Amino acid sequence: MQLGETASVAIRILQEAVTNVVRHASASLVAVRLRFLQDGRIGVLVVDDGVGFDKAALLAGQPSEKNVGLYGMIERTELAGGRLSIRSAPGRGVAVRAVL
């Protein structure tokens, strides 16, 4: 995958993560970091202090209206040959990290 295509995936993941914060998190703080790594990869990090969620419960089963954004981020990352991690717990905010 070329850098331009990877950058497009990174921006889409960033966009979806921030959209999720706005729609669902009731956060008072969101931090966004986009890094160009030495080995030509791109790192994306979005962290909020919102309501969080039970990741295992939300991602159990098939994509639905409640989790389609998360599944989209996972799929985009995998298709780009990257890794995505989502850390969350009810009441503890969310951290989405992708390396592409």
N, C-alpha and C positions, 0 to 999 in steps of 0.2 A: 504494500500500500504506500502511495506517495505521501509526502509531508502535507500537501494541500488536502488530500482526502482524510488523512488522520486529523488534521486541524479541524476540518468540518465535523467529524465525529465528536471531537472534544467539545466544540461549541454547542452541538446538539445535546450532549450529556449535561453540560453546564446549564443550558437553557431549561431542560426538563427538571433538573434538580432545583433550580431557583424557582421555577413555576410551582413545583410541589411545596416549597417553603411558603410561598405566597398564598396558595390555596388551602393548605392543610395544617401548617405548623403552629400558627398563632405565635410566631417567634418575635422576640424583640431585637434579636441580633442574628445576622447571617454573615459569614465570612466566606469569601471566594478566592481561590488561588489557582492560577493557571501558570504552569511552569514548562519551559522548554528544557528538557534534560540533556545532558552531555552526549548521550548515546543516540540522539535523534528522536527519542520518544517524547511524548507530551504527558504531563501530569495535571490532573484536575482534582480539586478538593473543594467541596461545599459543606460547610458545617453550620448548624443552627442550634439555637437554644430553645426550640419549640417543644411541643407536646410529645414528640416521638411516637413510636409505634412498636408493636410486637412483630419483628421482621419474619420470624418463622410462620406465624399465623397469617400474615398478609400475603406471603409468597407461597403458601400451601395451595395446591390445586392449580387450576387453569387461570390464565389471564382473565381479568374481569374489569369492570368499570373502576373498581377501587385500587387495582394494582397495575393497570396497563402501562402507566408511565415508568414504573420500576422495571417491569419486564422489557420495555423498550430500551431502557438504558443498558440492561444486561445484554440484550441481543446485539445492540450496536457495538458494544465493547468487544464482545466475542467475535463478531464478524470482522472487526478491525485487528484481531489478534491480541487484544489487550486483556487487562484484568480489572474487575470492578469489585469494590467491597462496599457494603452498606452496614453501618454500625448504628443501632438504635435500640432504645428501650422506652416503654411508656414513661413520660415525664422527664426524659433525659436528653431530648433533642435527637438530631440525626447528623451523621457524618457520611458523605458519599465521596469515595476516592476512586479515581480511575487512572490507570497508566496504560497509554496506548503506544 
